[in-house]
Amino acid sequence: MFGIERPILCGGLMWLSDAKYVAASARARCMGFITTRSFDDARSVRAEIRKCRDLAAGRPFGVNLTVSARESANRRVNADLDAALEEGVRHFETAGLPPGDLVRRIHDAGGVVIHKCSSTRHALSAQAMGVDAVAIVGMEEGGHPGMNELPASLLGALASERLRIPFALGGGIGTGAQILAALSLGAGAVVMGSRFLVAEEIAVHPAYKNRLLECDENSTMTVLRSLRNTWRVLRNDTAEEVARIEASGADNHEAFGELILGRYARDHCYREGDWSRGMLSLGPAIAFADRIQPTEEIVEQLMAEFTAASHRLASVLGLAVRIDCTDRPSYDSAIDKESV
Ligand SMILES: Cc1cc2nc3c(=O)[nH]c(=O)nc-3n(C[C@H](O)[C@H](O)[C@H](O)COP(=O)(O)O)c2cc1C
């Protein structure tokens, strides 16, 4: 469906899924999605797509269209889609509100669309709406996991019983063994974000990447659930302040002022490196990041872990199977020949 060899979708990352990172995921034979809302207008989106095409070595890549609850934020979605289709993009990740008419327009152009959902109910509606696949994300997801409080593993098991269309599973995934687990639940792929934030190609200030390397599984928190806009972010001064304002009874987004604006996070943290400021989308899968590496190396590591987990599983089951998902020439010799 996505023309990729690795079962990994690198989910759209606001401000960060630019040409460089998305092309790096494409070269790693995964699929990345340029987040249109990170750019000022459809013209800039078009320029970014062209840049990505130059860097992607002929491999496919996609575009993320996030449909917001705020009408004003959506005026551009159709223009962004026009630009992407005209530039030859045929793979789309939609998120937020139901993609509605976007699905028809994408299909008319011969494209495919995977819609991100945080519950099986929303996944079933998206299926009824005609999307080609859904990405189901658990409450562990960095960013906006919706009102759902259930983990990815449970949602995956439910999805495989209830859905007709293929699904990807995401939220909290940071190792190859977890990818194997997701596929064994019936997913066709995983969608990952947080684990890739330390990739070399991600354009954030080095001070933030170094902070990410110190994070463990308890370094994130959720806020704004009372506004029906749950947001999982790095636990920092801004997030604690937002939690305080929320606990004091704030019932609209304006009450939080600039603290929750995307540009506040982009300017203070991503550009200037002050990670104490800004709502910085992040999930506990960051616990698995232990160094700054090229995207391709992270993917190779994940696939080596996937292979190792497959062998463990095969030996538990007493099966004679041979799985090798890595390209590393040296890997073959590392396999315990007795167990395969
Ligand atoms: C920094 C960051 C920004 C994100 N921005 C978006 C976005 O703009 N649109 C979207 O659909 N998902 C967004 N997400 C969610 C990811 O695409 C993906 O679904 C999620 O990261 C998967 O969960 P994980 O973080 O546990 O791997 C973002 C996630 C992170 C960590």
The ligand as an SDF file (V2000), in Angstrom:
LIG
                    3D

 31 33  0  0  0  0  0  0  0  0999 V2000
    6.9800   15.9150   18.3740 C   0  0  0  0  0  0  0  0  0  0  0  0
    5.7460   15.2480   17.8630 C   0  0  0  0  0  0  0  0  0  0  0  0
    4.9180   15.9640   16.9920 C   0  0  0  0  0  0  0  0  0  0  0  0
    3.7730   15.3450   16.4470 C   0  0  0  0  0  0  0  0  0  0  0  0
    3.0030   16.0470   15.5570 N   0  0  0  0  0  0  0  0  0  0  0  0
    1.9770   15.4100   14.9200 C   0  0  0  0  0  0  0  0  0  0  0  0
    1.2160   16.0700   13.9110 C   0  0  0  0  0  0  0  0  0  0  0  0
    1.4380   17.2620   13.6000 O   0  0  0  0  0  0  0  0  0  0  0  0
    0.2370   15.3790   13.2750 N   0  0  0  0  0  0  0  0  0  0  0  0
   -0.0270   14.0600   13.5840 C   0  0  0  0  0  0  0  0  0  0  0  0
   -0.8830   13.4510   12.9500 O   0  0  0  0  0  0  0  0  0  0  0  0
    0.6440   13.4160   14.5660 N   0  0  0  0  0  0  0  0  0  0  0  0
    1.6350   14.0510   15.2220 C   0  0  0  0  0  0  0  0  0  0  0  0
    2.3580   13.3810   16.1780 N   0  0  0  0  0  0  0  0  0  0  0  0
    2.0720   11.9460   16.4480 C   0  0  0  0  0  0  0  0  0  0  0  0
    3.0050   11.0530   15.6050 C   0  0  0  0  0  0  0  0  0  0  0  0
    2.7450   11.1820   14.2330 O   0  0  0  0  0  0  0  0  0  0  0  0
    2.8320    9.5620   15.9690 C   0  0  0  0  0  0  0  0  0  0  0  0
    1.4810    9.1830   15.7820 O   0  0  0  0  0  0  0  0  0  0  0  0
    3.2350    9.3090   17.4120 C   0  0  0  0  0  0  0  0  0  0  0  0
    4.4650    9.9220   17.6800 O   0  0  0  0  0  0  0  0  0  0  0  0
    3.3150    7.8020   17.6950 C   0  0  0  0  0  0  0  0  0  0  0  0
    3.4890    7.5760   19.0690 O   0  0  0  0  0  0  0  0  0  0  0  0
    4.9310    7.5530   19.7910 P   0  0  0  0  0  0  0  0  0  0  0  0
    5.2990    8.9840   19.9740 O   0  0  0  0  0  0  0  0  0  0  0  0
    4.6460    6.8710   21.0720 O   0  0  0  0  0  0  0  0  0  0  0  0
    5.8710    6.8160   18.9070 O   0  0  0  0  0  0  0  0  0  0  0  0
    3.4520   14.0000   16.7960 C   0  0  0  0  0  0  0  0  0  0  0  0
    4.2650   13.3220   17.7150 C   0  0  0  0  0  0  0  0  0  0  0  0
    5.3970   13.9220   18.2440 C   0  0  0  0  0  0  0  0  0  0  0  0
    6.2630   13.1450   19.2050 C   0  0  0  0  0  0  0  0  0  0  0  0
  1  2  1  0
  2  3  1  0
  2 30  2  0
  3  4  2  0
  4  5  1  0
  4 28  1  0
  5  6  2  0
  6  7  1  0
  6 13  1  0
  7  8  2  0
  7  9  1  0
  9 10  1  0
 10 11  2  0
 10 12  1  0
 12 13  2  0
 13 14  1  0
 14 15  1  0
 14 28  1  0
 15 16  1  0
 16 17  1  0
 16 18  1  0
 18 19  1  0
 18 20  1  0
 20 21  1  0
 20 22  1  0
 22 23  1  0
 23 24  1  0
 24 25  2  0
 24 26  1  0
 24 27  1  0
 28 29  2  0
 29 30  1  0
 30 31  1  0
M  END
$$$$
